[in-house]
């Protein structure tokens, strides 16, 4: 008969293989294992060490144990409509999955006249001044995301002085005391060619790209951030959470098969 910590760890690894626990998801904690399986602290600790030693998860000190990304060719799964996923931010999500993030800033400037964007059929506006950050985001030296973010400097003064690898969502909440009420997102698909002026991926053939437009709201018509990002179609999969709850509000998500 297998030791108890082995059988329990294999049960959790099987959940990972089946997709019940996805890359970046938190593995049950020691206390959760103790409660679920009626085991000792020592056995629970051995379970987590076994899962980690087999390469299925990684322990991050002070945070917990997270499922690693073992997909081929660095393919990443991202969840739309998830406040928790948005709160983590790009760099933290990659670290949790076992990748090394890197960011290259192409532009960081202040726009005095503001910015606007059409998302889920509605026009969203941030009045100036607005911080514009355009950066390329890498996982293990592979360019994954071409991101342009616009942030209200009226709502977040001096945020331009902070490093760009932070989770901006967390910063809005913790540093500026902003209560996020909604996240609007539209995902579309386009074909990007080598000759495209938007091709920062250095692709040498026509490649599908995901285009994510989003707006983060902190009131009925108050927008703290607008984002437009390009994701490599061969490196990403997107999952959708329907009707997620966040402070009694519902995030909106729309999928366009073709970009207008």
Phi, psi and omega in degrees: 000137180289146173303150186300321183293331178290313182295322179291317179297322178294326176297317180289320177297323177296323176296323178293315180299325181280351180087008177289329171244120186260161176309130182094345177288152179275131175286147178311135182286173177304314181296322178293320178295319179299315181292319184287316188253002179054054182240172181277168176301319182297315180296319179298318179295320178296323178302310182293321178295323179295317179297318180291318183294334179273002174084017182265341183210169181220132178273129176248118187305129177082355183239319181137193180248129187238148179292130178277157177273113180246015181289155180291146173057035175057030180289129184253145175252126178237142184255122177268149182082007181254115177296321181298317179295319179294322182295325182298319184084165186294308185296314181296320179299318179295316180299318180299323182275358175098011179261163175255114181279154175212140181235137174241120182275121177268329181203135173217106188213167179250125178261121183282334187268356179086187186207156177217161181202146175263120182222135183044042175076013181230149181266121180249138185230136167245119178285149181290162001281151183231136173274124175254127176234117176246117182218153176262134187240125189247153168235116182050047177069012174253124180290119184253327191214133174252106194244131171236124186236137178240127187234135179291120176278346173290319180276331184231069181298141177067013178292342177294346180273352182272154178294149186279352180274001179290164167277109182295324180302311178299321182296319176303317184286311189277316185274329184247359177063028181276132177266107180288127182254338183195155173230120178257134183220139173232126178250125177233170182231139177217167176254125180252129179260165181302329185275353184297138177294342180270358186280088172266359181275353182058036177284145184252009176209165180299129185224139177288138175231143171272141176240117181251118173254133181215156175224133177254123185252146176231031179170178185305310180232020183259119184250125179266332183210142170235137181227143167229121182227146176251131179242137177295126183294335180271001182243352186231149163234145179242134173252161184232133171257123181271133176051052177290145181262138176209105182053045178065018178245157181241128176284150181250143181220138179222136180246118176257127181289330180229139177285138179292000000 
